Amino acid sequence: MNTPILMDESEFHARVDAAFASIETALDAVGSDIDSEISGGILTLEFENDSKVIINRQAFNREIWVAAKSGGFHFRFDGAAWRDTRSQEVLESLLIRVITEQSGIVMSITI
């Protein structure tokens, strides 16, 4: 069961900012043509084939939401990792999977 930790809004934003920075660092390390842009609390990844993965902070729910071709996913921080509220998959694993599915690029992400 995914038991979220209680965190105030500033801690939530700091954790999401750190997650977004880790994702962008991983993209830079791969040296691929994945475009990333952060605007209004949303990190958009755009691939050469024009598909996108949207990673969105949901402050009210203290969640990170991910929209990809394979579906929509909601993640809560459990004290150790951001975990999907349904499958319990960690955010890093989901992002590696959907980025590979949509772009063909295999990469590693550590959040």
Buried (B, 14 or more C-beta within 10 A) or exposed (E): EBEBEEBEEEEBBEBBEEBBEBBBEBBEEBEBEBEBEBEEBBBBBBBEEEBBBBBBBBEEEBBBBBBBEEEEBBBBBBEEBBBBEEEEBBBBBBBBEBBEEBBEBEBEBEB
